[in-house]
Amino acid sequence: MAIWTMIFRKMAKNRWLQLNLWFGLTICVALFSSMPLYSHAILQRTLFKQLQQLQKDQGIYPGSLRASTSISGTRSFDEIRSLIAKADRYMINAPARFGLDAQSYVITRGTQSFRVMPVDASDREKRELNVSGSFRTVSDLEKRVHVIDGRLPDPNRKDGVYEVLVTPKFIIDLKRDLNQEFVYKNKETGKELHLIPVGIIESKSDNIYDQYNVESYNSSFYIPYKQFDHDFVQNQGPLKLSVIAWQYAFNYEQMNIDRIDNYLGQFASINNYFNMRLGISAVDMPAKNSIATYTEKQEKLDVMLWSLYSPVMLMLAFYLYMAANLIIERQKTEISVLRSRGASRMQIMFVFLIESLLLGALALAAGPYIGVYFTKILGASSGFLEFVQRSSLDVVLNSDSYKIAIAAVCGSIILILVPAFLATRTTIVGHKQQMARSNKMSFWHKTGADIILLGVAIYMLHSFNQRMDGLKALALDPTAIQVEPLMFFMPALFSLGIGLFVLRLYPWLIKLVFWIGRRWWTPALYSTLLQISRSSSQYLTIKVFLIMTVAMGLFSANAARTINGNMEDKIQYTTGSDIQLSVHWDNDKPPPAAVGGGAPPPEDTAAAPKVVTYTEPSFITMQQLAGVDTAARVFRKDDASFAVNGANGATTLYGIDTYDFGKVAWMRGGLLQYPINSYLNLMASNPKAVLISRSLADKYKVKPGDPLSAKWAGLDSANFIVYGIIDYWPGWNPLPAAGDKDDPEVRLPNLVVGHLSYIQNHLALEPYEVWIKLKKDTTSAVLYNDIVKKEIPVENLVDAEQLLIRSKNDPFRLAINGVMTLGFVISMMISFFGFLLFWVLALSGRTLQFGILRAMGISFLQIIGMLLSEQLLTSAAAILFGVLIGNSVSSMFVPLFQLSFSASDQVPPFEIVRQLSDYVQLYSVVGSMIIIGLLILGIRISRMKITQALKLGEE
């Protein structure tokens, strides 16, 4: 009991230190526990959004499951009936096996096809009329179809005539009205089957779950399900069964990524069950392709999260070690006294272990819940230190979070106990000797850790640069790499290594400054320079802390901004404007020939394809759409050809209105030699003027002023004059589909940009795109609604805003933005507390020194000046080093992120993005931390009592 009393008294005595240590442990637990929470929550939301998008894009309900099978003619009727009953029982339990609620369940069955003839058919009709159909049924038929004419069949009719439902198209093919009798005669048995269409049906459109379309089975006679089951399944009817299908609509919102293996396994089981059981089978689940990749995505995201968190973990390890070391340093006298009075090292370690376990238990109690809050912050991040009003992530604490949290606590306790274990070797004499030798070299510099870390980071950087060159040389697609985890860990290693190396040299610089001005320094500055030069190892931890915080903060900001900026630039450049719109043009194009039908055209006809005549829709209507600021006509012909300097080749031909195009087109600065509007103004002076791509100019030795002709199939050439040479153009990819663009053997795409009116007048009028720039603060929904209202026949629409939103919701991009933001915020928090902890304890240890200085006549303002100069030479210097190192690290390591982008798709080229607001935010946070810290330190110094300090000295 005595030992517990001692532990609690000791913890109470050092309560502020213990509180700082508990804070570090709690943040550590929260950070680690948030990793599985975020990975699960973001992938869960991404899966849900992806399934929603599948339904929106393809009109398919993503929760559907359909199993269909033909009926083999080699099996006996009794065997088929038994197998169908077993299959029905098997499928009825599918929701329980999948663990999903069924929104609907549809069973469809059909017979073999047979030829029908009107009972009153004429001889000519008997010869020429060839209409075939099959009996078909759907469970709950009356709930799934809408009778547009006639009535529902009567299943209790006793005269042997089947009352059936047909589609509008089929009733036309039958060439009879409703209530006209038809007959089918079996040539082998001579038996007849009579049927009467009594109703015309269409699919109900208000049920999104069934996805059963009667129009897809036009040649069908629909009868009630019970009647079909009795006459053709339970009993051997006049027709044989042909096909059976079971279709579920599961509630896909209940799909959980933890059960993905179960979903895929159940899908495979159904596939195996029906494989050749009744006949040829097919099982389809639209969500399968979406969920099949999620196990791999989760593994990659987990690896990325570990790599993203690694710099923050390094900071937390520093913080915990520093806090533990400061606590131990404060208690070294007590430890040495206990050792001198016979306490063993294990007994002392047991005391510190109990303290650590108590703090760890408290951190474990609060940390996971803070981790939930961290996860929600990650979900709301859209950029570095940028947050949006996005629907919150569905976060639930699970066993994985607590397992990782417990592992984090155990690791942290071991880290905390290391300085305690080292301190237990110290005797009273040794402790006094160490206090007298405060200028000894630190452990990091003794072991050369800075040189080792620098060497490792530089070697890894060299390896990555070689890999990047190899990817370009081999024309490989680097998208498979995605984001290499080491790309986040290497900068942390380099920052730590270069920071330690700079701090190895810094004390010598201080000594040099001290030596140069030793005759002129004021007493306060003299004392400060002497203190820093002689006790450099004392300040090492806090300086490394600040260097790492600032350097990694700058790297995180630049890395996140670069990844976001390049992805957004790629979308904007590819789209060319806010919206690309293509509408239907009426034309005299012949319909496509039937597959396998008709004779091949003569050779001379094939050589001269018919020129299609198009009717241009009103462009004014496009300009007057709601939300449109400017609209431009942009004609693109990808299969055009050109002739220049006696040579010819393939090219993409653009036709534009220079004035309108300049208003709507998006172009990143620096891609062209001159601003894009300068090229457009140059073209505007001559209708024959064209701009050509650098690839065309270099290969065919074309220069401004040269004549050039262009055309496409079936047309005569039109003459142009080259006015300028360009490297990029909105919407055009100058990179080859495969291979290195610098390889002379690789064919590069060509581009010719001319006047749309000239191309239409001298070549042909063909459909063009409408590029739209929206009004400021106008969303594309306004435009969509007006398009629907005016019934404009849109054939294709590309919305840059929607593409940007999808990109921002990508789980890997969310992880990068969220974790880098969270990491920076946590780094700032622990740096602030670490800064205060270090300086408060340092000042407490120098109470006697300040008291003596005050007794010697140094004023309070001079002591504040001494403290300020000490801060400038330690903390401010460390921040300055952090800025320099952070910029260097960004320049060296951020370019590696282009490995995450496909080399063939990265247009415009990869560019490091730095934004002034990020630097302002970083410096504001760091500056506020230093100012608040100095104010607190100043208040503590003002409250010092000189008499107590001198009395302490006498003792």
HELIX and SHEET records of a PDB file:
HELIX    1   1 ALA A    2  LYS A   13  1                                  12    
HELIX    2   2 ARG A   15  GLN A   58  1                                  44    
HELIX    3   3 PHE A   77  ILE A   92  1                                  16    
HELIX    4   4 ALA A   94  PHE A   98  1                                   5    
HELIX    5   5 ASP A  123  GLU A  128  1                                   6    
HELIX    6   6 LEU A  141  ARG A  144  1                                   4    
HELIX    7   7 PRO A  168  LEU A  174  1                                   7    
HELIX    8   8 VAL A  214  TYR A  217  5                                   4    
HELIX    9   9 TYR A  225  PHE A  228  1                                   4    
HELIX   10  10 ASP A  229  GLN A  234  3                                   6    
HELIX   11  11 TYR A  252  GLN A  254  5                                   3    
HELIX   12  12 ILE A  257  ARG A  259  5                                   3    
HELIX   13  13 ILE A  260  PHE A  274  1                                  15    
HELIX   14  14 LYS A  288  ALA A  292  1                                   5    
HELIX   15  15 TYR A  294  SER A  340  1                                  47    
HELIX   16  16 ARG A  345  ALA A  380  1                                  36    
HELIX   17  17 SER A  399  ALA A  423  1                                  25    
HELIX   18  18 ILE A  428  ALA A  436  1                                   9    
HELIX   19  19 PHE A  443  LYS A  446  1                                   4    
HELIX   20  20 ALA A  449  LEU A  474  1                                  26    
HELIX   21  21 PRO A  478  ALA A  480  5                                   3    
HELIX   22  22 LEU A  486  ILE A  516  1                                  31    
HELIX   23  23 PRO A  523  ARG A  534  1                                  12    
HELIX   24  24 SER A  536  TYR A  539  5                                   4    
HELIX   25  25 LEU A  540  THR A  575  1                                  36    
HELIX   26  26 GLU A  603  ALA A  607  1                                   5    
HELIX   27  27 PHE A  619  GLN A  623  1                                   5    
HELIX   28  28 THR A  658  VAL A  664  1                                   7    
HELIX   29  29 ILE A  676  ALA A  684  1                                   9    
HELIX   30  30 ARG A  694  TYR A  700  1                                   7    
HELIX   31  31 LEU A  756  HIS A  762  1                                   7    
HELIX   32  32 SER A  780  LYS A  789  1                                  10    
HELIX   33  33 ALA A  800  LYS A  808  1                                   9    
HELIX   34  34 PRO A  811  GLY A  845  1                                  35    
HELIX   35  35 THR A  847  ALA A  855  1                                   9    
HELIX   36  36 PHE A  860  GLN A  871  1                                  12    
HELIX   37  37 LEU A  872  ALA A  876  3                                   5    
HELIX   38  38 ALA A  877  PHE A  893  1                                  17    
HELIX   39  39 VAL A  894  SER A  900  5                                   7    
HELIX   40  40 LEU A  916  SER A  942  1                                  27    
HELIX   41  41 ILE A  946  GLU A  954  1                                   9    
SHEET    1   A 9 VAL A 145  GLY A 150  0                                        
SHEET    2   A 9 GLU A 192  SER A 203 -1                                        
SHEET    3   A 9 PHE A 182  LYS A 185 -1                                        
SHEET    4   A 9 PHE A 114  PRO A 118 -1                                        
SHEET    5   A 9 VAL A 131  VAL A 138 -1                                        
SHEET    6   A 9 ALA A 102  THR A 111 -1                                        
SHEET    7   A 9 LEU A 241  PHE A 250 -1                                        
SHEET    8   A 9 SER A  64  SER A  70 -1                                        
SHEET    9   A 9 SER A 281  ASP A 284 -1                                        
SHEET    1   B 6 VAL A 145  GLY A 150  0                                        
SHEET    2   B 6 GLU A 192  SER A 203 -1                                        
SHEET    3   B 6 PHE A 182  LYS A 185 -1                                        
SHEET    4   B 6 PHE A 114  PRO A 118 -1                                        
SHEET    5   B 6 VAL A 131  VAL A 138 -1                                        
SHEET    6   B 6 SER A 220  TYR A 222  1                                        
SHEET    1   C 3 VAL A 145  GLY A 150  0                                        
SHEET    2   C 3 GLU A 192  SER A 203 -1                                        
SHEET    3   C 3 TYR A 162  VAL A 166  1                                        
SHEET    1   D 2 SER A 381  GLY A 383  0                                        
SHEET    2   D 2 GLU A 386  PHE A 387 -1                                        
SHEET    1   E 9 VAL A 794  ASP A 799  0                                        
SHEET    2   E 9 ILE A 579  VAL A 583 -1                                        
SHEET    3   E 9 GLU A 769  LEU A 774 -1                                        
SHEET    4   E 9 VAL A 628  VAL A 644 -1                                        
SHEET    5   E 9 ALA A 647  ILE A 656 -1                                        
SHEET    6   E 9 LEU A 751  HIS A 755  1                                        
SHEET    7   E 9 ALA A 689  SER A 693 -1                                        
SHEET    8   E 9 ALA A 718  ILE A 726  1                                        
SHEET    9   E 9 PRO A 707  LYS A 711 -1                                        
SHEET    1   F 2 ASP A 586  ASN A 587  0                                        
SHEET    2   F 2 TYR A 614  THR A 615 -1                                        
END                                                                             
